[in-house]
Amino acid sequence: MITHGKNIKIFTGNSHPELAKEIADILGLPLGKAKVSTFSDGEISVDIAETVRGTDVFLVQSTSSPVNNNLMELLIMIDAFKRASAGRITVVMPYYGYARQDRKAKSRDPITAKLVADLLTAAGAHRVLTMDLHAAQIQGYFNIPVDHLLGSPILAKYFVEKGFDDRDDVVVVSPDLGSVTRARKFADRLHAPIAIIDKRRPKANVSEIMNIIGDIEGKKCILIDDMIDTAGTIANAANALKELGATNVY
């Protein structure tokens, strides 16, 4: 019988070792000894330099850019821990790469977000902790527990402390129709109305603003979204809001 939480070790790949170190410091734990390098042909090599037998392993590794390298590092490290008889492997991936490919938008599209979930499970992960998924239904792609954390309570608290709650001149703006639920929850924390930007995407990483639904003239606008890639969408949205009379855009 495996007892979880009795012996915790925190490890990291190369995606964000500073974050893993900060988490370990807060918990008063040393960072686990592991080295992730590459062979001359680019293949990833993983060396776990301490025992993890029966250990509750937390592996901190986002799959942000370079997405494919970080994802392969993550999968290979999970496999290494599994083969080293870790008691439980919890993957802490604040950014879930390939989350935008969560459905078939066209007839022959892949659903890569589901593929990533399958790969993590097949590699040996027992649990996944992630943040602000592009689509909440990605949790359902897993047959293992998923902890989906949100950053909005912390961000909303910041704006409350700055005096943005219960004001007539503040509006929370959703950058597209798909983010309305996220924006509404954020707005509820500030007791503010919402506005919605209606846009279309003629091609990947390109967005065109068609209309803005809601009153933003003379208002301080808070734009909330789950990810920034090229920043084109958020920059275009901010410019459109300013052109239509917003006093400030956050």
Order of alpha helices (4+ residues) and beta strands (2+ residues): beta-alpha-beta-beta-beta-alpha-beta-alpha-beta-beta-alpha-beta-alpha-beta-beta-beta-alpha-beta
